[in-house]
Amino acid sequence: MNEPILQAREPACTSLQFQAVPPHRILVVDDDHGIRRLSTEALKRSGYQVDAAEDGSAAWDALHVNGYHLLITDNDMPKMSGIELLKKLRAARIHVPVIMAAGALPHDEFIRHPNLRPAATLLKPYTIGDLIRMVKKVLRAACDGIIPARMHGGCGAFADESNLYIL
């Protein structure tokens, strides 16, 4: 509060304390418990904060409670498919990058409704390395503004009274 006013020639971040960046928050949606668990654990080991849902309906509920930087979803699931989840996201104007990781991709739906196309796709079976690389690529693109992303303030850099966060 009693900090001196910065001179124009002094970089703005010199008076701010740098803190560890909060991890990106990811929602993994898959009805296959083994894939869901394996993906969740691998992403957590890579430093991400991860929640999991067993189908599109549970994911829809989670999306209303929490903000996410990324959604990774299967398509063929009970209660609500991945494509139905994408339709609801778009209709509600919830802007979150999506990776569709599925055994079969709904190409016809993507052709009929181009706005449903996810940021990226992974065809099962894929490796954990493939998953981590794709997650990094999509999050980087979202933060660079190449694909739309917004989570309570979005990606990039922001500052509060005493901290600078660079995502």
C-alpha positions, 0 to 999 in steps of 0.5 A: 500500500505504501509502495512508491509509484513506478517510473515509466522506465521501470518494468511494471513487474519489478514491484510484484512478487512472483508466485507459483502459477495455479495448475490448469484445471482439466475435466476428463469424461469417459464411461470406461473407468480404466481409461478415466482413471489412467488419464486422470492419474497421468495428468495429475502426475504432469502437474494438472488439477484434474476432475473426472466424470463418468458421462456427459451428464455428470460432466455437465453438472461439474461444468456448472460448479467448477471452471475448467481450462480444458475438457477431454471427453469420450463420445460414446457414453450413456446418459449424454454423449460427447457430441451432446455435451458439445451441443450443450456447451455451445448453446450455453456459450461456455467457452472451454477448449475440448479434446474429443478422445474417442474410439470413433469420431462423429465426423458426420456431426462435425460436417453438419455442425462445424461449430461442434468441432473440438479443438483437437481429437485423439483416436483410441487407442492412444498413449499417455504420451499422446494425451499429454502432448495434445493437452499441452498443445491445446492449452498453449493454443488457448493461452496464445488466443489461437483457440477461444478459451475462458475460465474465470479470467481466461489464460494469459497473465493477470495481476492482483494487488501484490502478485503477478500470475503468468499462465 
